Amino acid sequence: MLLPNIERAVIDLRKLTDYVLNTSHPEGRHKARVFLSSLGITVADGEWLANTILASLWKSEAELQSHIHWGAIYRVDMEVVQGQRCAKVRTGWLCGAEAARLVTCFVVGECDETT
């Protein structure tokens, strides 16, 4: 199944540039290092990553993880390609009545060789 409210999926660019891709962030720096080593992307590529994730949602399966007060939490794994590099990226989404919002994003491994 596709992510609920996929047509209203929202990524706050600050989630990517200030946290996920920021090598200086106390908690996000580890994610940033993996994005850099696996895909060669940095804070400067935040908008590209956001657009790539949003486009990939339409061809990726969403898995319900749990329900919380504010909505449902979904996991969506996708393959992200940057130049000659490819990585499996896991995204987490909070899906409420109004929209689906990115809450986490990190590299989980390499792409399959058939990709």
N, CA, C and O atoms as CSV, one atom per row, in Angstrom:
chain,resi,resn,atom,element,x,y,z
A,1,MET,N,N,0.827,-1.179,0.000
A,1,MET,CA,C,0.000,0.000,0.000
A,1,MET,C,C,0.875,1.246,0.000
A,1,MET,O,O,1.994,1.239,0.513
A,2,LEU,N,N,0.346,2.307,-0.581
A,2,LEU,CA,C,1.049,3.586,-0.556
A,2,LEU,C,C,0.820,4.277,0.781
A,2,LEU,O,O,-0.123,3.960,1.505
A,3,LEU,N,N,1.679,5.207,1.091
A,3,LEU,CA,C,1.569,5.989,2.314
A,3,LEU,C,C,0.245,6.751,2.324
A,3,LEU,O,O,-0.079,7.418,1.341
A,4,PRO,N,N,-0.529,6.670,3.410
A,4,PRO,CA,C,-1.756,7.467,3.492
A,4,PRO,C,C,-1.438,8.964,3.366
A,4,PRO,O,O,-0.396,9.428,3.830
A,5,ASN,N,N,-2.329,9.693,2.746
A,5,ASN,CA,C,-2.149,11.137,2.522
A,5,ASN,C,C,-0.886,11.444,1.724
A,5,ASN,O,O,-0.271,12.496,1.901
A,6,ILE,N,N,-0.505,10.524,0.848
A,6,ILE,CA,C,0.732,10.694,0.074
A,6,ILE,C,C,0.721,11.986,-0.734
A,6,ILE,O,O,1.762,12.616,-0.921
A,7,GLU,N,N,-0.442,12.375,-1.207
A,7,GLU,CA,C,-0.529,13.599,-2.009
A,7,GLU,C,C,-0.307,14.856,-1.161
A,7,GLU,O,O,-0.105,15.947,-1.694
A,8,ARG,N,N,-0.346,14.690,0.158
A,8,ARG,CA,C,-0.092,15.809,1.073
A,8,ARG,C,C,1.120,15.514,1.961
A,8,ARG,O,O,1.200,15.995,3.091
A,9,ALA,N,N,2.049,14.733,1.448
A,9,ALA,CA,C,3.264,14.422,2.212
A,9,ALA,C,C,4.128,15.677,2.339
A,9,ALA,O,O,4.312,16.424,1.378
A,10,VAL,N,N,4.650,15.890,3.544
A,10,VAL,CA,C,5.410,17.102,3.853
A,10,VAL,C,C,6.764,16.724,4.453
A,10,VAL,O,O,6.858,15.879,5.343
A,11,ILE,N,N,7.791,17.365,3.946
A,11,ILE,CA,C,9.122,17.229,4.542
A,11,ILE,C,C,9.600,18.623,4.918
A,11,ILE,O,O,9.794,19.478,4.053
A,12,ASP,N,N,9.788,18.843,6.204
A,12,ASP,CA,C,10.374,20.101,6.674
A,12,ASP,C,C,11.865,20.024,6.343
A,12,ASP,O,O,12.587,19.198,6.902
A,13,LEU,N,N,12.314,20.873,5.448
A,13,LEU,CA,C,13.700,20.828,4.991
A,13,LEU,C,C,14.688,20.904,6.146
A,13,LEU,O,O,15.788,20.358,6.061
A,14,ARG,N,N,14.303,21.577,7.223
A,14,ARG,CA,C,15.183,21.676,8.395
A,14,ARG,C,C,15.450,20.310,9.020
A,14,ARG,O,O,16.514,20.101,9.602
A,15,LYS,N,N,14.505,19.378,8.910
A,15,LYS,CA,C,14.709,18.023,9.434
A,15,LYS,C,C,15.922,17.393,8.748
A,15,LYS,O,O,16.697,16.676,9.381
A,16,LEU,N,N,16.077,17.663,7.464
A,16,LEU,CA,C,17.201,17.108,6.716
A,16,LEU,C,C,18.472,17.933,6.899
A,16,LEU,O,O,19.534,17.374,7.173
A,17,THR,N,N,18.378,19.247,6.751
A,17,THR,CA,C,19.592,20.072,6.778
A,17,THR,C,C,20.132,20.321,8.183
A,17,THR,O,O,21.345,20.411,8.372
A,18,ASP,N,N,19.253,20.431,9.156
A,18,ASP,CA,C,19.707,20.712,10.524
A,18,ASP,C,C,19.988,19.452,11.334
A,18,ASP,O,O,20.647,19.514,12.372
A,19,TYR,N,N,19.490,18.303,10.862
A,19,TYR,CA,C,19.621,17.082,11.656
A,19,TYR,C,C,20.216,15.929,10.847
A,19,TYR,O,O,21.351,15.520,11.093
A,20,VAL,N,N,19.466,15.410,9.896
A,20,VAL,CA,C,19.855,14.182,9.186
A,20,VAL,C,C,21.169,14.326,8.418
A,20,VAL,O,O,21.974,13.395,8.412
A,21,LEU,N,N,21.404,15.461,7.777
A,21,LEU,CA,C,22.603,15.650,6.956
A,21,LEU,C,C,23.657,16.534,7.619
A,21,LEU,O,O,24.647,16.899,6.985
A,22,ASN,N,N,23.452,16.875,8.875
A,22,ASN,CA,C,24.339,17.799,9.580
A,22,ASN,C,C,25.396,17.034,10.375
A,22,ASN,O,O,25.091,16.428,11.402
A,23,THR,N,N,26.631,17.066,9.895
A,23,THR,CA,C,27.720,16.332,10.563
A,23,THR,C,C,28.104,16.939,11.910
A,23,THR,O,O,28.877,16.338,12.656
A,24,SER,N,N,27.576,18.125,12.234
A,24,SER,CA,C,27.863,18.765,13.522
A,24,SER,C,C,26.775,18.528,14.561
A,24,SER,O,O,26.965,18.845,15.736
A,25,HIS,N,N,25.643,17.977,14.146
A,25,HIS,CA,C,24.544,17.766,15.094
A,25,HIS,C,C,24.925,16.647,16.069
A,25,HIS,O,O,25.409,15.601,15.637
A,26,PRO,N,N,24.715,16.849,17.376
A,26,PRO,CA,C,25.121,15.848,18.370
A,26,PRO,C,C,24.501,14.468,18.147
A,26,PRO,O,O,25.144,13.456,18.427
A,27,GLU,N,N,23.279,14.412,17.654
A,27,GLU,CA,C,22.624,13.118,17.437
A,27,GLU,C,C,22.571,12.739,15.959
A,27,GLU,O,O,22.712,11.564,15.621
A,28,GLY,N,N,22.373,13.709,15.080
A,28,GLY,CA,C,22.223,13.424,13.660
A,28,GLY,C,C,23.522,13.203,12.914
A,28,GLY,O,O,23.511,12.734,11.776
A,29,ARG,N,N,24.645,13.535,13.537
A,29,ARG,CA,C,25.922,13.462,12.820
A,29,ARG,C,C,26.240,12.066,12.302
A,29,ARG,O,O,26.889,11.926,11.265
A,30,HIS,N,N,25.795,11.035,13.007
A,30,HIS,CA,C,26.072,9.666,12.565
A,30,HIS,C,C,25.297,9.351,11.288
A,30,HIS,O,O,25.827,8.721,10.372
A,31,LYS,N,N,24.043,9.792,11.231
A,31,LYS,CA,C,23.248,9.622,10.011
A,31,LYS,C,C,23.915,10.380,8.866
A,31,LYS,O,O,24.015,9.874,7.748
A,32,ALA,N,N,24.365,11.590,9.157
A,32,ALA,CA,C,24.989,12.431,8.132
A,32,ALA,C,C,26.233,11.768,7.552
A,32,ALA,O,O,26.454,11.807,6.341
A,33,ARG,N,N,27.031,11.171,8.399
A,33,ARG,CA,C,28.251,10.502,7.921
A,33,ARG,C,C,27.921,9.330,7.007
A,33,ARG,O,O,28.621,9.086,6.024
A,34,VAL,N,N,26.855,8.608,7.330
A,34,VAL,CA,C,26.466,7.468,6.496
A,34,VAL,C,C,25.907,7.955,5.161
A,34,VAL,O,O,26.204,7.364,4.123
A,35,PHE,N,N,25.109,9.014,5.165
A,35,PHE,CA,C,24.626,9.582,3.902
A,35,PHE,C,C,25.800,10.043,3.044
A,35,PHE,O,O,25.798,9.842,1.830
A,36,LEU,N,N,26.796,10.657,3.664
A,36,LEU,CA,C,27.968,11.121,2.925
A,36,LEU,C,C,28.747,9.951,2.334
A,36,LEU,O,O,29.117,9.986,1.160
A,37,SER,N,N,28.997,8.925,3.125
A,37,SER,CA,C,29.801,7.803,2.630
A,37,SER,C,C,29.046,6.931,1.633
A,37,SER,O,O,29.660,6.381,0.718
A,38,SER,N,N,27.745,6.792,1.786
A,38,SER,CA,C,27.004,5.898,0.891
A,38,SER,C,C,26.502,6.584,-0.376
A,38,SER,O,O,26.462,5.964,-1.438
A,39,LEU,N,N,26.118,7.859,-0.275
A,39,LEU,CA,C,25.556,8.564,-1.431
A,39,LEU,C,C,26.342,9.811,-1.829
A,39,LEU,O,O,26.086,10.398,-2.880
A,40,GLY,N,N,27.298,10.216,-0.991
A,40,GLY,CA,C,28.079,11.407,-1.291
A,40,GLY,C,C,27.300,12.699,-1.133
A,40,GLY,O,O,27.636,13.703,-1.762
A,41,ILE,N,N,26.254,12.692,-0.296
A,41,ILE,CA,C,25.442,13.900,-0.139
A,41,ILE,C,C,25.696,14.567,1.207
A,41,ILE,O,O,26.022,13.918,2.200
A,42,THR,N,N,25.534,15.894,1.201
A,42,THR,CA,C,25.795,16.724,2.375
A,42,THR,C,C,24.590,17.627,2.627
A,42,THR,O,O,23.558,17.505,1.966
A,43,VAL,N,N,24.735,18.525,3.582
A,43,VAL,CA,C,23.687,19.503,3.896
A,43,VAL,C,C,23.249,20.252,2.635
A,43,VAL,O,O,22.069,20.568,2.480
A,44,ALA,N,N,24.183,20.532,1.749
A,44,ALA,CA,C,23.871,21.262,0.517
A,44,ALA,C,C,22.891,20.499,-0.373
A,44,ALA,O,O,22.264,21.093,-1.251
A,45,ASP,N,N,22.752,19.198,-0.157
A,45,ASP,CA,C,21.865,18.364,-0.968
A,45,ASP,C,C,20.518,18.118,-0.302
A,45,ASP,O,O,19.769,17.242,-0.735
A,46,GLY,N,N,20.199,18.872,0.738
A,46,GLY,CA,C,18.959,18.653,1.475
A,46,GLY,C,C,17.711,18.748,0.620
A,46,GLY,O,O,16.829,17.894,0.712
A,47,GLU,N,N,17.626,19.774,-0.208
A,47,GLU,CA,C,16.444,19.935,-1.058
A,47,GLU,C,C,16.347,18.794,-2.069
A,47,GLU,O,O,15.258,18.283,-2.334
A,48,TRP,N,N,17.490,18.398,-2.630
A,48,TRP,CA,C,17.503,17.264,-3.554
A,48,TRP,C,C,16.997,16.004,-2.856
A,48,TRP,O,O,16.181,15.273,-3.418
A,49,LEU,N,N,17.472,15.744,-1.641
A,49,LEU,CA,C,17.043,14.555,-0.913
A,49,LEU,C,C,15.549,14.611,-0.618
A,49,LEU,O,O,14.857,13.604,-0.767
A,50,ALA,N,N,15.043,15.761,-0.205
A,50,ALA,CA,C,13.610,15.898,0.067
A,50,ALA,C,C,12.790,15.591,-1.180
A,50,ALA,O,O,11.816,14.841,-1.111
A,51,ASN,N,N,13.171,16.157,-2.309
A,51,ASN,CA,C,12.443,15.910,-3.560
A,51,ASN,C,C,12.540,14.457,-3.991
A,51,ASN,O,O,11.569,13.892,-4.496
A,52,THR,N,N,13.699,13.850,-3.798
A,52,THR,CA,C,13.891,12.443,-4.156
A,52,THR,C,C,13.019,11.544,-3.291
A,52,THR,O,O,12.399,10.609,-3.798
A,53,ILE,N,N,12.966,11.814,-2.000
A,53,ILE,CA,C,12.119,11.028,-1.096
A,53,ILE,C,C,10.656,11.164,-1.492
A,53,ILE,O,O,9.944,10.163,-1.579
A,54,LEU,N,N,10.203,12.382,-1.731
A,54,LEU,CA,C,8.798,12.593,-2.097
A,54,LEU,C,C,8.445,11.864,-3.390
A,54,LEU,O,O,7.369,11.274,-3.489
A,55,ALA,N,N,9.326,11.895,-4.374
A,55,ALA,CA,C,9.075,11.192,-5.635
A,55,ALA,C,C,9.080,9.681,-5.434
A,55,ALA,O,O,8.285,8.969,-6.049
A,56,SER,N,N,9.969,9.189,-4.580
A,56,SER,CA,C,10.086,7.746,-4.349
A,56,SER,C,C,8.907,7.173,-3.578
A,56,SER,O,O,8.646,5.972,-3.656
A,57,LEU,N,N,8.194,8.006,-2.838
A,57,LEU,CA,C,7.029,7.523,-2.084
A,57,LEU,C,C,6.006,6.850,-2.989
A,57,LEU,O,O,5.349,5.890,-2.585
A,58,TRP,N,N,5.872,7.352,-4.207
A,58,TRP,CA,C,4.853,6.853,-5.131
A,58,TRP,C,C,5.164,5.455,-5.656
A,58,TRP,O,O,4.294,4.818,-6.249
A,59,LYS,N,N,6.372,4.972,-5.454
A,59,LYS,CA,C,6.723,3.625,-5.918
A,59,LYS,C,C,7.258,2.748,-4.786
A,59,LYS,O,O,7.928,1.745,-5.029
A,60,SER,N,N,6.954,3.138,-3.547
A,60,SER,CA,C,7.453,2.406,-2.377
A,60,SER,C,C,6.302,1.982,-1.474
A,60,SER,O,O,5.313,2.698,-1.323
A,61,GLU,N,N,6.450,0.814,-0.884
A,61,GLU,CA,C,5.430,0.276,0.018
A,61,GLU,C,C,5.533,0.904,1.403
A,61,GLU,O,O,6.624,1.055,1.953
A,62,ALA,N,N,4.395,1.262,1.948
A,62,ALA,CA,C,4.329,1.794,3.312
A,62,ALA,C,C,3.863,0.688,4.252
A,62,ALA,O,O,2.934,-0.054,3.937
A,63,GLU,N,N,4.510,0.585,5.402
A,63,GLU,CA,C,4.145,-0.417,6.408
A,63,GLU,C,C,3.740,0.284,7.695
A,63,GLU,O,O,4.506,1.068,8.256
A,64,LEU,N,N,2.538,-0.002,8.154
A,64,LEU,CA,C,2.055,0.560,9.413
A,64,LEU,C,C,2.889,0.007,10.559
A,64,LEU,O,O,3.072,-1.205,10.670
A,65,GLN,N,N,3.398,0.895,11.415
A,65,GLN,CA,C,4.211,0.491,12.555
A,65,GLN,C,C,3.442,0.577,13.866
A,65,GLN,O,O,3.528,-0.323,14.702
A,66,SER,N,N,2.690,1.663,14.045
A,66,SER,CA,C,1.942,1.841,15.290
A,66,SER,C,C,0.964,3.000,15.149
A,66,SER,O,O,0.990,3.758,14.179
A,67,HIS,N,N,0.109,3.106,16.146
A,67,HIS,CA,C,-0.808,4.243,16.248
A,67,HIS,C,C,-0.453,5.018,17.511
A,67,HIS,O,O,-0.197,4.430,18.562
A,68,ILE,N,N,-0.443,6.338,17.397
A,68,ILE,CA,C,-0.230,7.195,18.559
A,68,ILE,C,C,-1.337,8.243,18.576
A,68,ILE,O,O,-2.170,8.292,17.671
A,69,HIS,N,N,-1.340,9.060,19.588
A,69,HIS,CA,C,-2.383,10.074,19.747
A,69,HIS,C,C,-2.543,10.962,18.511
A,69,HIS,O,O,-3.664,11.327,18.159
A,70,TRP,N,N,-1.438,11.311,17.851
A,70,TRP,CA,C,-1.466,12.258,16.738
A,70,TRP,C,C,-1.690,11.603,15.386
A,70,TRP,O,O,-1.812,12.310,14.385
A,71,GLY,N,N,-1.748,10.281,15.319
A,71,GLY,CA,C,-1.956,9.610,14.044
A,71,GLY,C,C,-1.271,8.261,14.002
A,71,GLY,O,O,-1.012,7.642,15.034
A,72,ALA,N,N,-0.984,7.820,12.797
A,72,ALA,CA,C,-0.352,6.519,12.588
A,72,ALA,C,C,1.090,6.717,12.123
A,72,ALA,O,O,1.391,7.632,11.356
A,73,ILE,N,N,1.969,5.843,12.601
A,73,ILE,CA,C,3.374,5.869,12.207
A,73,ILE,C,C,3.583,4.809,11.128
A,73,ILE,O,O,3.231,3.643,11.311
A,74,TYR,N,N,4.159,5.229,10.002
A,74,TYR,CA,C,4.448,4.326,8.891
A,74,TYR,C,C,5.938,4.327,8.595
A,74,TYR,O,O,6.632,5.323,8.797
A,75,ARG,N,N,6.409,3.188,8.113
A,75,ARG,CA,C,7.784,3.052,7.640
A,75,ARG,C,C,7.735,2.860,6.129
A,75,ARG,O,O,6.951,2.060,5.618
A,76,VAL,N,N,8.572,3.594,5.430
A,76,VAL,CA,C,8.680,3.444,3.981
A,76,VAL,C,C,10.161,3.328,3.634
A,76,VAL,O,O,10.930,4.267,3.838
A,77,ASP,N,N,10.554,2.171,3.110
A,77,ASP,CA,C,11.925,1.963,2.652
A,77,ASP,C,C,11.973,2.215,1.152
A,77,ASP,O,O,11.042,1.873,0.422
A,78,MET,N,N,13.063,2.812,0.705
A,78,MET,CA,C,13.195,3.140,-0.712
A,78,MET,C,C,14.656,3.106,-1.116
A,78,MET,O,O,15.550,3.215,-0.277
A,79,GLU,N,N,14.885,2.954,-2.405
A,79,GLU,CA,C,16.241,3.030,-2.923
A,79,GLU,C,C,16.468,4.439,-3.450
A,79,GLU,O,O,15.673,4.959,-4.232
A,80,VAL,N,N,17.558,5.045,-3.013
A,80,VAL,CA,C,17.907,6.401,-3.428
A,80,VAL,C,C,19.187,6.315,-4.255
A,80,VAL,O,O,20.190,5.750,-3.817
A,81,VAL,N,N,19.134,6.881,-5.449
A,81,VAL,CA,C,20.272,6.849,-6.367
A,81,VAL,C,C,20.804,8.264,-6.545
A,81,VAL,O,O,20.053,9.201,-6.821
A,82,GLN,N,N,22.118,8.396,-6.382
A,82,GLN,CA,C,22.799,9.674,-6.607
A,82,GLN,C,C,24.015,9.371,-7.462
A,82,GLN,O,O,24.993,8.804,-6.975
A,83,GLY,N,N,23.961,9.743,-8.728
A,83,GLY,CA,C,25.049,9.425,-9.647
A,83,GLY,C,C,25.172,7.916,-9.807
A,83,GLY,O,O,24.208,7.249,-10.181
A,84,GLN,N,N,26.348,7.378,-9.529
A,84,GLN,CA,C,26.593,5.940,-9.629
A,84,GLN,C,C,26.358,5.212,-8.308
A,84,GLN,O,O,26.581,4.005,-8.218
A,85,ARG,N,N,25.915,5.931,-7.296
A,85,ARG,CA,C,25.718,5.347,-5.965
A,85,ARG,C,C,24.245,5.077,-5.697
A,85,ARG,O,O,23.364,5.785,-6.185
A,86,CYS,N,N,24.001,4.035,-4.909
A,86,CYS,CA,C,22.630,3.675,-4.550
A,86,CYS,C,C,22.619,3.168,-3.113
A,86,CYS,O,O,23.478,2.381,-2.715
A,87,ALA,N,N,21.636,3.626,-2.337
A,87,ALA,CA,C,21.506,3.189,-0.944
A,87,ALA,C,C,20.038,2.966,-0.614
A,87,ALA,O,O,19.154,3.644,-1.138
A,88,LYS,N,N,19.798,2.001,0.266
A,88,LYS,CA,C,18.453,1.806,0.801
A,88,LYS,C,C,18.270,2.802,1.935
A,88,LYS,O,O,19.075,2.855,2.865
A,89,VAL,N,N,17.211,3.587,1.853
A,89,VAL,CA,C,16.928,4.612,2.851
A,89,VAL,C,C,15.595,4.289,3.513
A,89,VAL,O,O,14.607,4.006,2.836
A,90,ARG,N,N,15.579,4.333,4.827
A,90,ARG,CA,C,14.345,4.120,5.599
A,90,ARG,C,C,13.810,5.478,6.024
A,90,ARG,O,O,14.537,6.305,6.575
A,91,THR,N,N,12.532,5.692,5.759
A,91,THR,CA,C,11.872,6.917,6.190
A,91,THR,C,C,10.745,6.554,7.139
A,91,THR,O,O,10.112,5.508,7.002
A,92,GLY,N,N,10.503,7.431,8.102
A,92,GLY,CA,C,9.400,7.260,9.041
A,92,GLY,C,C,8.458,8.439,8.906
A,92,GLY,O,O,8.889,9.584,8.770
A,93,TRP,N,N,7.163,8.147,8.944
A,93,TRP,CA,C,6.144,9.167,8.692
A,93,TRP,C,C,5.071,9.142,9.762
A,93,TRP,O,O,4.655,8.078,10.219
A,94,LEU,N,N,4.628,10.328,10.155
A,94,LEU,CA,C,3.463,10.482,11.015
A,94,LEU,C,C,2.317,10.905,10.106
A,94,LEU,O,O,2.338,11.988,9.521
A,95,CYS,N,N,1.320,10.040,9.998
A,95,CYS,CA,C,0.179,10.301,9.122
A,95,CYS,C,C,-1.035,10.647,9.964
A,95,CYS,O,O,-1.585,9.802,10.671
A,96,GLY,N,N,-1.443,11.904,9.877
A,96,GLY,CA,C,-2.634,12.371,10.565
A,96,GLY,C,C,-3.739,12.620,9.557
A,96,GLY,O,O,-3.618,12.251,8.389
A,97,ALA,N,N,-4.803,13.240,10.002
A,97,ALA,CA,C,-5.942,13.512,9.128
A,97,ALA,C,C,-5.587,14.517,8.035
A,97,ALA,O,O,-6.153,14.474,6.942
A,98,GLU,N,N,-4.660,15.412,8.324
A,98,GLU,CA,C,-4.331,16.495,7.392
A,98,GLU,C,C,-3.207,16.153,6.414
A,98,GLU,O,O,-3.281,16.514,5.239
A,99,ALA,N,N,-2.176,15.466,6.882
A,99,ALA,CA,C,-0.994,15.258,6.046
A,99,ALA,C,C,-0.149,14.112,6.581
A,99,ALA,O,O,-0.387,13.589,7.669
A,100,ALA,N,N,0.844,13.739,5.784
A,100,ALA,CA,C,1.875,12.788,6.203
A,100,ALA,C,C,3.158,13.593,6.365
A,100,ALA,O,O,3.574,14.288,5.438
A,101,ARG,N,N,3.787,13.506,7.533
A,101,ARG,CA,C,4.987,14.300,7.818
A,101,ARG,C,C,6.181,13.388,8.090
A,101,ARG,O,O,6.086,12.431,8.857
A,102,LEU,N,N,7.302,13.701,7.450
A,102,LEU,CA,C,8.536,12.952,7.684
A,102,LEU,C,C,9.004,13.192,9.112
A,102,LEU,O,O,9.129,14.337,9.548
A,103,VAL,N,N,9.264,12.099,9.843
A,103,VAL,CA,C,9.770,12.235,11.208
A,103,VAL,C,C,11.187,11.685,11.362
A,103,VAL,O,O,11.893,12.058,12.299
A,104,THR,N,N,11.611,10.808,10.457
A,104,THR,CA,C,12.974,10.295,10.513
A,104,THR,C,C,13.394,9.792,9.140
A,104,THR,O,O,12.561,9.516,8.277
A,105,CYS,N,N,14.699,9.680,8.960
A,105,CYS,CA,C,15.250,9.259,7.676
A,105,CYS,C,C,16.695,8.829,7.907
A,105,CYS,O,O,17.473,9.567,8.511
A,106,PHE,N,N,17.059,7.633,7.428
A,106,PHE,CA,C,18.436,7.177,7.584
A,106,PHE,C,C,18.731,6.056,6.602
A,106,PHE,O,O,17.816,5.388,6.120
A,107,VAL,N,N,20.011,5.851,6.306
A,107,VAL,CA,C,20.460,4.794,5.403
A,107,VAL,C,C,20.463,3.478,6.161
A,107,VAL,O,O,20.957,3.403,7.287
A,108,VAL,N,N,19.902,2.428,5.535
A,108,VAL,CA,C,19.877,1.111,6.174
A,108,VAL,C,C,20.743,0.085,5.448
A,108,VAL,O,O,20.918,-1.029,5.941
A,109,GLY,N,N,21.282,0.437,4.299
A,109,GLY,CA,C,22.141,-0.506,3.603
A,109,GLY,C,C,22.336,-0.142,2.148
A,109,GLY,O,O,21.948,0.934,1.693
A,110,GLU,N,N,22.950,-1.069,1.432
A,110,GLU,CA,C,23.202,-0.881,0.009
A,110,GLU,C,C,22.017,-1.391,-0.789
A,110,GLU,O,O,21.220,-2.189,-0.296
A,111,CYS,N,N,21.908,-0.928,-2.015
A,111,CYS,CA,C,20.848,-1.400,-2.904
A,111,CYS,C,C,21.147,-2.826,-3.348
A,111,CYS,O,O,22.291,-3.280,-3.320
A,112,ASP,N,N,20.097,-3.514,-3.754
A,112,ASP,CA,C,20.269,-4.844,-4.322
A,112,ASP,C,C,21.078,-4.722,-5.610
A,112,ASP,O,O,21.006,-3.702,-6.297
A,113,GLU,N,N,21.835,-5.745,-5.933
A,113,GLU,CA,C,22.666,-5.706,-7.139
A,113,GLU,C,C,21.840,-5.653,-8.407
A,113,GLU,O,O,22.341,-5.220,-9.445
A,114,THR,N,N,20.584,-6.082,-8.354
A,114,THR,CA,C,19.732,-6.086,-9.541
A,114,THR,C,C,19.196,-4.706,-9.867
A,114,THR,O,O,18.588,-4.507,-10.919
A,115,THR,N,N,19.416,-3.743,-8.967
A,115,THR,CA,C,18.895,-2.385,-9.170
A,115,THR,C,C,19.752,-1.617,-10.140
A,115,THR,O,O,19.466,-0.455,-10.432
